[in-house]
Amino acid sequence: MRIKALLFLCLLGVCSARLSASTLTFSGNFSADDDVVLIPFTISTGASVLIQTTSYAASIGFEPVLTLYDAAGNLFLQDATGGTIPSGCDVRAIDAVSGFCLDAVIQNFLNAGNYTLALTEYDNIPGGPTLAEGFPQTGNGNFTGPEFTGNPGSFILFDGEQRTSAWALSINNADTTISEPPVGVTPEPATLALTGSGLLSVFFAAYRKYAPTGNLKLNN
């Protein structure tokens, strides 16, 4: 299992203290079902924030789970069930192949501060009160095949449908605090490094426990 901890680079030609609040988009691929992507971000001014995945409804990606932790690493918000057809879909698009709207969505007012977003695959659903508790499927590799079909396989939906390793998500009204990317992270061009000690303390708590690797990118 690989945990990919992201510290993204500035989108500005001249680096400033932080990016202004905007919609940040990220995408990549898991290497195994039990992978975890950690995305630290900041909110400079309290605002209504929408965090959502879009890869499931694109008829390709696995069923995602989003878990949001506060600056102390406490579990704050989570969407592990997607939506229900049709009235419960809300902002989620319906996937044309499965007929489900299982992209993950977190929409809430967030106070100014530092946060860490965790992306996992269903049903690697963190249920502990803190980020330090980890993720229940850690070490189980490609668990979805055996769990949902009784046979080897990866990126399998609960109904046995084969999906892919692709993921994509966005966070609106957020700022990023930036440093050098970990090994394996490929940011888009036109970037500069920038640090933020408050956010980095959350990141390095996870970094000490898990070696960050991965294949992902920041989309502009």
C-alpha positions in Angstrom: 0.0 0.0 0.0 1.3 3.4 -0.9 0.3 6.7 0.7 0.9 9.6 -1.6 1.4 12.8 0.4 1.1 15.9 -1.8 2.7 19.3 -1.3 2.0 21.2 -4.5 3.9 23.9 -6.2 2.8 27.5 -6.9 0.9 28.3 -10.1 2.4 31.8 -10.1 5.4 33.0 -11.9 6.5 34.9 -8.8 5.8 33.0 -5.6 3.7 34.7 -2.9 2.8 33.5 0.7 -0.1 31.4 -0.7 -2.3 31.0 -3.6 -5.5 33.0 -3.5 -8.7 30.9 -2.9 -9.7 29.1 -6.0 -10.7 25.7 -7.4 -7.8 23.3 -7.2 -8.0 20.1 -9.3 -6.0 17.0 -9.0 -5.8 13.6 -10.8 -3.8 10.5 -10.8 -3.9 6.7 -10.6 -3.8 4.2 -7.8 -1.3 1.3 -8.1 -3.4 -0.9 -5.8 -6.8 -0.8 -4.1 -5.3 0.0 -0.7 -3.5 3.1 -1.8 -4.2 6.4 0.0 -3.7 10.0 -1.4 -3.2 12.7 1.2 -3.8 16.3 0.1 -3.0 19.0 2.6 -4.6 22.4 2.0 -5.4 25.7 3.8 -8.5 27.9 4.1 -7.4 31.5 4.6 -10.8 32.8 5.3 -13.8 30.8 6.5 -15.9 29.8 3.5 -18.3 27.2 2.1 -16.1 24.7 0.5 -17.0 22.0 -2.0 -14.8 19.0 -2.4 -15.8 16.4 -4.9 -14.5 13.6 -7.1 -15.5 13.3 -10.8 -13.7 10.2 -12.0 -16.4 7.7 -11.1 -19.0 9.4 -13.3 -16.6 9.5 -16.1 -17.3 5.7 -16.4 -13.7 4.8 -15.6 -12.6 5.4 -12.0 -13.1 3.3 -8.9 -15.7 4.2 -6.2 -13.9 6.9 -4.1 -14.1 7.8 -0.5 -13.2 11.2 0.8 -12.2 11.9 4.5 -11.4 15.3 5.8 -9.2 15.9 8.8 -8.6 19.1 10.7 -5.3 20.7 11.6 -4.9 18.3 14.6 -5.5 15.3 12.5 -9.0 14.7 13.8 -11.6 13.2 11.5 -13.9 16.1 10.6 -16.1 15.1 7.6 -16.4 12.0 5.4 -18.3 10.8 2.3 -18.0 7.0 1.9 -21.4 6.1 0.3 -21.8 8.4 -2.7 -25.4 9.3 -3.6 -28.6 7.4 -4.2 -30.4 7.4 -7.5 -32.0 9.7 -8.4 -32.9 12.1 -5.6 -29.8 11.7 -3.6 -27.3 12.4 -6.3 -27.2 16.2 -5.6 -24.1 17.6 -7.4 -22.9 14.1 -8.4 -23.2 13.1 -12.0 -24.7 9.7 -12.9 -22.3 7.2 -14.4 -23.7 6.0 -17.7 -22.3 2.5 -17.4 -23.3 1.6 -13.8 -26.2 3.9 -13.5 -24.9 5.0 -10.0 -23.8 8.4 -8.7 -21.0 7.2 -6.5 -18.5 10.1 -6.7 -17.7 11.4 -3.2 -18.7 14.9 -2.2 -18.0 16.9 0.9 -19.7 20.3 1.1 -19.5 22.3 4.3 -18.5 25.7 5.8 -14.8 25.4 6.8 -13.2 27.8 9.3 -9.9 29.3 8.4 -7.1 26.8 9.1 -5.2 23.8 7.8 -6.8 20.6 6.6 -5.8 17.2 5.2 -8.0 15.4 2.7 -7.6 11.7 2.3 -8.7 9.9 -0.9 -9.2 6.1 -0.6 -11.2 3.4 -2.5 -14.4 1.9 -1.2 -14.4 0.1 1.2 -11.1 1.4 2.7 -13.1 3.7 4.9 -11.2 5.2 7.9 -13.4 5.0 10.9 -11.0 6.0 13.6 -11.1 9.4 15.2 -7.7 10.6 13.9 -5.5 10.4 10.8 -2.9 8.6 12.9 -5.4 5.7 13.3 -4.6 4.8 9.6 -6.8 3.0 7.1 -8.4 -0.4 7.7 -7.4 -2.0 4.4 -3.7 -1.0 4.7 -1.6 -4.0 3.6 -4.4 -5.8 1.9 -3.3 -4.7 -1.6 -5.9 -5.5 -4.2 -8.8 -6.3 -1.8 -11.8 -5.5 -4.0 -11.6 -8.6 -6.2 -11.6 -11.1 -3.3 -14.1 -9.0 -1.3 -16.7 -8.4 -3.9 -16.3 -11.3 -6.3 -14.4 -14.0 -4.3 -11.7 -14.0 -7.0 -8.4 -12.1 -7.5 -8.8 -8.6 -9.0 -8.5 -4.9 -8.4 -10.6 -1.8 -8.8 -13.8 -3.9 -8.7 -17.2 -2.3 -7.8 -19.4 -3.8 -5.1 -21.6 -5.3 -7.9 -18.6 -6.9 -9.6 -18.1 -4.3 -12.3 -14.5 -3.8 -13.4 -13.4 -0.2 -13.0 -9.9 1.5 -13.5 -7.3 3.0 -11.1 -8.0 6.6 -12.2 -9.1 9.3 -9.8 -9.8 13.0 -10.1 -11.0 15.5 -7.6 -11.4 19.3 -7.0 -11.4 21.5 -3.9 -13.0 25.0 -4.3 -12.4 28.1 -2.1 -9.1 26.6 -0.8 -5.5 27.8 -0.7 -2.5 25.5 -0.9 0.7 25.7 1.2 3.6 24.5 -0.9 6.9 22.8 -0.7 9.1 20.5 -2.8 7.0 17.5 -4.1 7.7 14.1 -2.7 9.4 11.4 -4.9 7.0 10.2 -7.6 4.9 13.3 -7.7 4.8 15.0 -11.2 3.4 18.6 -11.0 2.5 20.6 -14.0 5.0 23.2 -15.3 5.3 26.8 -14.3 5.6 26.1 -10.6 7.6 27.4 -7.6 8.3 26.0 -4.1 6.8 27.6 -1.0 6.5 26.4 2.6 3.9 26.7 5.4 4.9 25.4 8.8 1.4 24.9 10.1 0.3 22.6 7.3 3.7 20.9 7.1 3.4 19.7 10.7 0.2 17.8 9.7 1.9 16.4 6.5 5.1 15.3 8.2 3.1 13.4 10.9 1.8 11.2 8.2 5.1 11.3 6.2 7.0 9.7 9.1 4.7 6.8 9.1 4.2 6.3 5.4 6.7 6.7 2.5 5.1 9.0 -0.1 5.1 7.8 -3.7 2.7 8.0 -6.5 1.6 9.0 -10.0 -0.5 12.2 -10.0 -0.6 15.7 -11.2 -2.0 19.1 -10.4 -4.2 20.2 -13.3 -4.4 23.9 -14.2 
